[in-house]
Amino acid sequence: MIVRHEKLSVIENLNMKKVDTDLPVLPKPQLRTVVVINDNANVTGGADKIALTSVAELAKRGYRVFLLTAVGELPNEYAEIPNLTVISTEQYDLLGNPSRLRAAAQGLWNTKSAKVAAELFNSLDKQTTVVHVHLWAKALSSSVVQAAIARNFQVVITIHDYLLACPTGTLFIHPQKTICHIQPMSLKCICTNCDSRTYTDKLWRVARQSVQENIGGMPGGVKHFIGISDLSLNVMRNNLPSGATLYRVANFVDMPWRPPAPVFENQNFVYTGRLVGEKGPALFARAAESMQVPTLFIGEGGSHEEVLAANPHAEITGWLPYNEIQERLRSARAFVFPSLWYEVQPLVILEAIANGVPCIVADTSAGREMIADGETGFWFKGGSVSDLADKIRCLKDPAVAAQLGQTAHKRYWANPHTVDRHIQDLESVYRNMLRTMEP
């Protein structure tokens, strides 16, 4: 059953109870304060960008905003934003901590952040405040969320990955490079060596997951969740508490309108992202080599040598500034997204179609939701080198590439994923949370 509120895309009640439309209309609670929880105060990935941009935009709209964080400092431009307070525990993230023992303990339960969070929540009015959780597992830990739950604040978590269910957060068996269908935290899950590092790392993650679920209250003590793709919502559905309210709010890309890229003239098939096994860069390298097309890899990671072994002619640039990445995208015949795991909502696909560049995406990933197969790009069978090669062959035809790219550009800009649209949807979520607050 789907219930709509203002401009919110979808609100779904997971226990499928009937909504009584004859209930009296109650006064709208006044939303005044938003607490955003995010490990980092600087952008290290797409989720950080979403969280920190929302902090700034909500404060500019007049809400009292607190950013509860642990690592780094906000960029200088945030200093002049009114209504914004940064509360930092000033700690390392887990990988940056020089003491592996302290990092392991902090990751399980961060006592410092728990104390800081408790002091913050004790100073706020739960009737006019919502708590929005983005990333917590790499520094803050579930202790900060428990501090809000224990004080009966309305908490919503954005599902940026699968850490609410899966110890590794990916639902992926890294040694086998396959999607995992094992029930998270079952005996079979615990006994499976699925970690990208070692089985010892996996066991620590299992311990963290147990603390998160049984002490941190995540997800069982939370009533509201934001999904950024249909696939992630469907995958997580059975791992969230009965009666939880699930919201569908897409992320954004902050891009100006530009004419469609001249894909008719371009030659490169482009990949952007980390060069790691679960992202599938080596699979793309093999398919491109079989089709003898020029390939460009923007990024870096442990699969660097594997990519070059599969495709000696591939160009690997390493990481580039954002503006340069956009220009490289505009010089592409097509963008290829070969990821082997589910993903959540790959923003680079939105950036590609906003530039009028057709995409080839794995049909097993959330990226497929942004591409109309055969109209704005192609789906290929996830993990299949031969099927990906067939789709590359189709886009070697410049006329096909141009048609798909122009259609992609037109459809994206008919309803672009803007910051304004995202913030309006968040406001709708927050107001609904306060409406459903128990007296």
C-alpha positions in Angstrom: 0.0 0.0 0.0 1.4 3.4 -1.0 0.7 6.6 0.9 1.8 9.9 -0.5 2.8 13.0 1.5 3.5 16.3 -0.2 6.3 15.9 -2.7 7.7 12.7 -1.2 8.1 10.0 -3.8 7.0 7.0 -1.8 6.1 6.2 1.8 5.4 2.6 2.5 4.4 0.9 5.7 6.1 -2.4 5.9 3.5 -4.2 8.0 0.9 -3.3 5.2 -1.7 -2.1 7.7 -4.8 -0.4 6.3 -4.7 3.4 6.6 -7.8 4.9 8.1 -8.6 7.9 6.0 -11.4 9.0 8.4 -9.1 9.8 11.3 -9.3 13.5 12.4 -6.6 15.8 11.0 -4.3 16.8 13.8 -2.2 20.0 13.9 1.1 19.7 12.2 4.0 19.5 14.7 6.5 22.3 14.1 9.8 21.0 12.7 12.6 23.3 14.1 15.7 21.2 14.6 17.5 18.6 12.6 20.5 16.5 13.9 22.5 15.0 11.1 24.8 12.1 12.1 27.7 11.4 9.7 31.2 10.0 10.4 33.0 12.5 8.2 32.8 16.3 8.1 34.5 16.3 4.7 33.5 14.5 1.5 35.2 11.1 1.0 32.4 9.6 -1.1 28.9 10.1 -2.4 27.1 9.5 0.9 29.2 12.2 2.6 28.3 14.7 -0.2 24.6 14.0 0.2 24.8 14.3 4.0 26.9 17.5 4.1 25.0 19.3 1.4 21.7 18.6 3.2 23.3 20.0 6.4 24.0 23.3 4.6 20.7 23.5 2.7 18.5 22.8 5.7 20.3 25.4 7.7 19.9 28.0 4.9 16.1 27.2 5.0 16.0 28.4 8.6 16.1 25.1 10.5 18.4 24.8 13.5 20.9 22.1 12.3 23.5 20.2 14.2 26.1 18.0 12.5 27.3 15.3 14.8 30.6 14.0 13.3 33.9 12.5 14.2 36.5 13.0 11.5 37.8 16.1 9.7 36.5 19.6 9.4 33.8 21.2 7.3 35.0 23.2 4.2 35.6 26.9 4.9 32.4 27.9 3.0 30.3 26.3 5.7 31.6 28.8 8.3 29.3 31.6 7.2 26.1 29.5 7.2 23.7 30.6 9.9 21.8 28.1 12.2 24.5 25.4 11.7 26.5 23.9 14.6 29.2 21.3 14.2 29.7 18.9 17.1 32.8 16.8 16.5 34.3 14.1 18.7 37.6 14.8 16.9 38.6 11.2 16.4 40.3 9.0 13.8 38.2 6.8 11.5 38.9 3.1 11.9 41.4 2.8 9.1 43.2 6.0 10.1 43.7 5.1 13.8 47.4 4.3 14.4 46.3 1.9 17.2 44.5 -1.1 15.7 43.3 -2.2 19.2 41.8 1.2 19.9 40.3 1.3 16.4 38.7 -2.2 16.9 37.2 -1.1 20.3 35.9 2.3 18.8 34.3 0.5 15.9 32.3 -1.8 18.3 31.2 0.9 20.6 32.5 4.5 20.7 32.1 5.6 24.3 33.3 9.2 23.6 30.7 9.7 20.8 28.0 8.2 23.0 28.7 10.8 25.7 28.8 13.7 23.3 25.6 12.5 21.6 23.8 12.2 25.0 24.8 15.7 26.0 23.5 17.0 22.7 20.1 15.2 22.8 19.6 16.2 26.5 19.6 19.8 25.3 17.0 19.4 22.5 13.2 19.2 22.4 12.2 15.8 21.0 8.8 17.2 19.9 10.4 19.5 17.4 13.6 17.6 16.5 14.4 14.8 14.0 17.6 12.8 13.9 18.9 11.8 10.5 21.6 9.1 10.4 23.8 8.8 7.3 27.1 7.0 8.0 28.1 5.8 11.5 30.2 2.6 11.2 33.6 3.9 10.3 34.0 6.3 13.3 31.0 7.1 15.5 29.6 3.6 15.9 26.0 2.7 16.7 26.4 4.3 20.2 25.3 7.7 18.8 22.1 6.3 17.4 21.3 4.5 20.7 21.7 7.8 22.5 18.8 9.2 20.4 16.7 6.1 20.6 17.0 5.9 24.4 15.6 9.5 24.6 12.7 8.8 22.3 13.8 11.0 19.4 12.4 10.4 16.0 15.2 8.8 14.1 15.5 8.1 10.3 18.4 6.2 8.7 19.3 6.6 5.0 20.2 3.2 3.5 23.5 4.1 1.8 24.7 0.5 2.0 23.6 -2.8 3.6 25.2 -2.4 7.0 21.8 -2.5 8.8 21.7 -6.2 7.9 25.1 -7.4 6.5 28.3 -7.4 8.6 30.3 -6.2 5.6 27.7 -3.9 4.3 27.8 -5.2 0.7 25.8 -8.5 0.6 28.7 -9.7 -1.5 31.0 -12.7 -1.3 34.3 -11.1 -2.2 36.5 -14.2 -2.8 34.0 -15.6 -5.2 32.9 -12.2 -6.6 29.2 -13.0 -6.3 26.2 -11.5 -4.7 25.4 -13.1 -1.3 22.0 -14.6 -0.8 22.7 -16.0 2.7 20.6 -14.7 5.6 22.6 -12.1 7.3 24.0 -13.0 10.8 22.8 -16.7 10.4 25.2 -19.4 11.3 26.0 -19.9 7.6 26.7 -16.2 7.3 29.0 -16.2 10.2 30.9 -19.3 8.9 31.3 -17.9 5.4 34.5 -16.1 4.5 33.1 -13.3 2.4 35.3 -10.4 3.5 37.4 -8.4 1.1 40.3 -8.8 3.6 40.5 -11.8 5.9 38.2 -14.1 7.8 39.4 -12.5 11.0 38.1 -9.1 9.7 34.8 -10.8 9.0 34.5 -12.1 12.5 35.2 -8.6 13.9 32.5 -7.3 11.6 30.1 -9.9 13.0 30.9 -8.8 16.5 30.2 -5.2 15.5 26.9 -6.2 13.9 25.9 -8.0 17.1 26.6 -5.0 19.2 24.8 -2.8 16.7 21.7 -4.9 16.8 21.6 -5.9 20.4 22.9 -2.8 22.2 22.8 0.0 19.6 19.2 -0.7 18.7 19.9 -0.7 14.9 17.7 -1.4 13.1 15.2 -2.7 15.6 14.8 0.5 17.6 14.3 2.7 14.5 10.9 3.3 12.9 11.9 5.3 9.8 14.2 4.4 6.9 15.0 6.2 3.6 15.8 4.1 0.6 17.5 5.7 -2.4 16.7 3.0 -4.9 13.9 0.4 -5.3 16.4 -2.4 -5.4 17.9 -1.5 -2.0 14.5 -1.2 -0.5 13.5 -4.6 -1.8 16.7 -6.2 -0.6 16.4 -4.7 2.9 12.7 -5.2 3.3 12.8 -8.4 5.3 15.7 -7.1 7.5 13.9 -4.1 8.9 11.5 -4.0 11.9 7.9 -4.9 11.3 5.8 -1.7 11.1 8.7 0.5 10.0 7.9 3.3 7.6 10.0 3.2 4.4 10.6 6.3 2.3 11.8 6.5 -1.2 14.0 9.7 -1.6 16.4 9.8 -4.5 19.9 11.4 -4.1 20.9 14.3 -6.3 23.7 15.5 -8.6 24.4 19.2 -8.5 25.0 19.9 -12.2 24.2 22.7 -14.5 22.4 22.1 -17.8 24.6 21.6 -20.8 23.9 20.4 -24.3 24.2 16.7 -24.9 27.8 15.5 -25.3 28.9 14.8 -28.9 28.9 11.0 -28.4 28.6 10.6 -32.2 32.2 11.9 -32.5 33.6 10.2 -29.3 35.5 6.9 -29.1 36.3 6.1 -25.5 34.2 3.7 -23.4 34.6 5.1 -19.9 34.6 3.7 -16.3 34.7 5.9 -13.2 35.1 4.6 -9.7 37.3 2.5 -7.4 39.3 -0.2 -9.2 38.2 -3.0 -6.9 36.8 -6.5 -7.5 33.2 -5.9 -6.6 33.0 -2.9 -9.0 33.8 -5.2 -12.0 36.5 -3.1 -13.7 38.4 -6.2 -14.9 35.2 -7.6 -16.4 34.8 -4.4 -18.4 38.5 -4.5 -19.4 38.1 -8.0 -20.8 34.9 -7.1 -22.7 36.4 -4.0 -24.2 39.6 -5.7 -25.3 37.5 -8.4 -27.1 35.7 -5.5 -29.0 38.9 -3.6 -29.6 37.5 -0.3 -28.4 39.5 2.4 -26.6 38.9 2.4 -22.8 39.4 4.9 -20.1 39.4 4.1 -16.4 39.1 7.0 -14.0 40.0 5.9 -10.5 42.4 3.7 -8.6 42.5 0.6 -6.5 43.7 -2.9 -5.9 42.5 -4.2 -9.4 44.8 -1.8 -11.3 47.1 -4.6 -12.5 44.3 -7.0 -13.2 42.7 -4.4 -15.4 46.0 -3.8 -17.4 46.5 -7.6 -17.7 43.0 -8.0 -19.2 43.4 -5.0 -21.4 47.0 -3.7 -22.0 45.7 -0.8 -24.1 43.5 0.6 -21.3 44.2 4.1 -20.0 44.1 4.5 -16.3 44.2 8.1 -15.1 43.9 7.6 -11.3 41.7 10.0 -9.4 40.9 13.3 -11.1 39.2 16.5 -9.9 35.4 16.5 -10.2 35.3 19.0 -13.1 37.8 17.1 -15.1 35.8 13.9 -14.6 32.8 15.6 -16.1 34.8 16.6 -19.1 36.1 13.1 -19.5 32.6 11.8 -19.4 31.6 14.3 -22.1 34.4 12.8 -24.3 32.9 9.3 -24.0 31.0 7.2 -26.5 29.4 5.5 -23.6 29.8 5.1 -19.8 30.1 1.5 -18.5 28.9 0.5 -15.0 29.9 -3.2 -14.7 29.5 -3.5 -10.9 29.1 -7.1 -9.5 27.3 -6.2 -6.3 23.9 -4.7 -5.7 25.0 -1.1 -5.3 22.5 1.4 -3.9 22.2 4.4 -6.2 25.3 5.1 -8.3 25.4 8.9 -8.8 27.9 8.7 -11.7 25.2 7.2 -13.9 23.0 10.2 -13.3 26.0 12.4 -14.1 26.5 10.5 -17.4 22.9 10.7 -18.6 22.7 14.4 -17.5 25.6 14.9 -20.0 23.7 12.9 -22.7 26.1 10.0 -22.5 24.4 6.5 -22.9 25.2 3.9 -20.2 25.8 0.2 -20.1 24.8 -1.1 -16.7 24.7 -4.5 -15.0 21.1 -5.7 -14.6 21.9 -7.0 -11.2 22.8 -3.6 -9.8 20.6 -0.6 -8.7 22.1 1.2 -11.7 19.5 -0.4 -14.0 16.8 1.8 -12.4 18.3 4.9 -14.0 18.6 3.4 -17.5 15.7 2.5 -19.8 17.1 -0.6 -21.6 17.4 0.1 -25.3 16.3 3.7 -25.0 18.8 5.6 -22.8 21.4 2.8 -22.7 21.6 -0.9 -22.3 21.4 -3.5 -19.5 23.8 -6.4 -19.6 23.6 -9.7 -17.7 25.5 -9.0 -14.5 28.9 -10.7 -14.5 28.8 -11.7 -18.2 31.8 -10.7 -20.3 30.1 -11.8 -23.5 26.9 -10.0 -22.9 28.7 -6.8 -22.0 30.8 -7.2 -25.2 27.5 -7.5 -27.2 26.3 -4.2 -25.7 29.6 -2.5 -26.4 29.3 -3.7 -30.0 25.9 -2.0 -30.3 27.3 1.3 -29.1 30.2 1.1 -31.5 27.6 2.4 -34.0 27.8 6.2 -33.6 24.2 6.7 -34.7 22.9 4.3 -32.0 25.0 6.0 -29.4 23.9 9.5 -30.4 20.2 8.5 -30.4 20.4 6.9 -26.9 22.5 9.8 -25.6 20.0 12.4 -26.7 17.1 10.5 -25.3 18.9 10.1 -22.0 19.7 13.8 -21.8 16.1 14.8 -22.6 14.6 12.5 -20.1 17.0 13.4 -17.3 16.4 17.2 -17.7 12.6 16.7 -17.9 12.8 15.8 -14.2 16.4 16.4 -12.9 17.7 15.1 -9.6 18.3 18.5 -8.1 19.4 19.5 -4.5 16.1 21.4 -4.1 14.0 18.4 -5.0 16.0 16.3 -2.5 15.6 18.8 0.3 11.9 19.2 -0.3 11.5 15.4 0.0 13.5 15.4 3.2 11.3 18.0 4.7 8.3 15.9 3.9 9.9 12.9 5.5 10.8 14.9 8.7 7.3 16.3 9.0 5.7 12.9 8.6 8.0 11.6 11.3 6.8 14.2 13.7 3.2 13.5 12.8 3.5 9.9 13.7 5.2 10.6 17.0 3.5 8.9 19.9 2.1 11.3 22.5 
